[in-house]
Amino acid sequence: MKGVLTSILVGVAILLAISSCATVPKGPLEEGELRLLSMDIPDNLIVKTDQQYWVTIDFEADGKPEIRRACMTWSGDGPYCVPVKKAIYGSDAYMEVPIYAHPGQNRLECYVEYVQGGKIRRTNTLMSYVTGSK
């Protein structure tokens, strides 16, 4: 029985991984704009609830806008925001953000707050499904 359940969960995780990226507008970036492209969650989206994981968030930006914090919502619970201490800019721009998974299957949504033109702005939101297990 456990083998069947595990197979089903892995299959669901793979399907969700394929469709985990939010639709991203393809228009040109405004001056100082930051746009999220995708997020990579380790361990095939099935993570332990008692461990910290690092999510890699790929983005594109016009210039190097100051990134303030990344915010995660777990199935409507949150947001849980953490400061972004390091972001890599350029053609392969990314940042890494720590998370602790919530138990069960959750809809994980992520957005980033950054400074554009002296004002704090919010990026588009990315979404993925994550299963937290003990």
C-alpha positions as CSV (number, residue, x, y, z in Angstrom):
1,M,0.0,0.0,0.0
2,K,2.8,2.4,0.9
3,G,4.5,1.7,-2.4
4,V,1.3,2.6,-4.4
5,L,0.9,5.8,-2.4
6,T,4.5,6.7,-2.9
7,S,4.2,6.1,-6.6
8,I,1.1,8.3,-6.8
9,L,2.7,11.1,-4.8
10,V,5.9,11.0,-7.0
11,G,3.7,11.1,-10.1
12,V,1.7,14.0,-8.9
13,A,4.9,15.8,-7.9
14,I,6.4,15.3,-11.3
15,L,3.3,16.6,-13.0
16,L,3.1,19.6,-10.7
17,A,6.8,20.4,-11.3
18,I,6.2,20.6,-15.0
19,S,3.4,23.0,-14.5
20,S,4.7,24.9,-11.4
21,C,5.8,28.1,-13.1
22,A,3.4,30.9,-13.2
23,T,2.6,32.6,-16.5
24,V,5.1,35.4,-16.9
25,P,4.4,38.4,-19.0
26,K,6.8,38.6,-21.9
27,G,6.7,42.3,-22.6
28,P,9.8,44.5,-22.1
29,L,10.8,45.4,-18.5
30,E,10.3,48.9,-17.3
31,E,13.2,50.9,-15.9
32,G,14.3,49.2,-12.6
33,E,11.7,46.5,-12.9
34,L,12.2,43.0,-11.5
35,R,10.2,40.0,-12.8
36,L,10.2,36.4,-11.4
37,L,10.6,33.6,-13.9
38,S,10.6,30.3,-12.0
39,M,11.4,28.7,-8.7
40,D,13.2,25.5,-8.0
41,I,12.3,23.5,-4.9
42,P,14.6,20.7,-3.9
43,D,13.7,17.0,-3.4
44,N,11.0,16.8,-6.1
45,L,8.6,18.9,-4.2
46,I,8.3,16.4,-1.4
47,V,10.1,18.0,1.6
48,K,10.5,17.2,5.3
49,T,8.7,19.6,7.6
50,D,11.5,19.7,10.2
51,Q,14.3,20.8,7.7
52,Q,15.2,24.0,6.2
53,Y,15.3,24.0,2.3
54,W,16.7,26.6,-0.1
55,V,14.4,27.6,-2.9
56,T,16.2,29.1,-6.0
57,I,14.2,31.8,-7.6
58,D,15.2,32.8,-11.2
59,F,14.4,36.4,-12.2
60,E,15.1,39.0,-14.8
61,A,15.7,42.7,-14.0
62,D,16.4,46.0,-15.6
63,G,19.6,47.0,-13.9
64,K,20.1,45.9,-10.4
65,P,17.1,46.9,-8.3
66,E,17.4,46.5,-4.6
67,I,15.7,43.4,-3.5
68,R,14.2,43.7,0.0
69,R,12.5,40.4,0.8
70,A,10.9,37.3,-0.5
71,C,7.4,36.3,0.7
72,M,5.9,32.9,0.7
73,T,2.3,31.9,1.3
74,W,1.4,28.3,2.1
75,S,-2.2,27.5,0.9
76,G,-3.3,31.0,2.0
77,D,-1.4,31.0,5.3
78,G,1.1,33.8,5.4
79,P,2.8,35.6,3.9
80,Y,6.1,34.5,5.6
81,C,8.7,37.0,4.4
82,V,12.5,36.7,4.7
83,P,15.2,39.3,3.8
84,V,17.1,38.5,0.6
85,K,20.7,38.7,1.5
86,K,22.3,37.8,-1.8
87,A,21.0,38.1,-5.4
88,I,23.0,37.3,-8.5
89,Y,22.2,39.6,-11.4
90,G,23.0,39.1,-15.1
91,S,21.8,36.7,-17.8
92,D,21.3,33.9,-15.3
93,A,19.9,36.0,-12.4
94,Y,18.7,34.2,-9.3
95,M,18.3,34.4,-5.5
96,E,18.1,31.7,-2.9
97,V,15.5,31.9,-0.1
98,P,15.1,29.6,2.9
99,I,11.8,27.8,3.6
100,Y,10.3,25.4,6.1
101,A,7.5,23.3,4.6
102,H,4.1,23.0,6.1
103,P,2.7,19.5,6.6
104,G,0.5,18.0,3.9
105,Q,0.1,19.2,0.3
106,N,0.3,22.9,0.0
107,R,0.0,25.5,-2.7
108,L,3.2,27.6,-2.3
109,E,3.1,31.1,-3.7
110,C,6.1,33.4,-3.8
111,Y,6.6,37.1,-4.6
112,V,9.5,39.5,-4.0
113,E,9.5,43.1,-2.8
114,Y,12.0,45.4,-4.4
115,V,12.8,49.1,-4.8
116,Q,11.9,50.7,-8.1
117,G,12.1,54.5,-8.5
118,G,12.4,55.0,-4.7
119,K,9.2,53.0,-4.0
120,I,8.7,49.5,-2.8
121,R,7.2,47.3,-5.5
122,R,5.9,43.8,-5.6
123,T,6.8,41.3,-8.4
124,N,4.5,38.9,-10.1
125,T,3.7,35.8,-8.1
126,L,5.0,32.3,-8.8
127,M,3.1,29.2,-7.7
128,S,4.0,25.5,-7.1
129,Y,2.6,22.6,-5.1
130,V,4.7,21.2,-2.3
131,T,4.1,18.2,-0.1
132,G,5.5,18.4,3.4
133,S,6.1,15.1,5.2
134,K,7.5,14.2,8.6
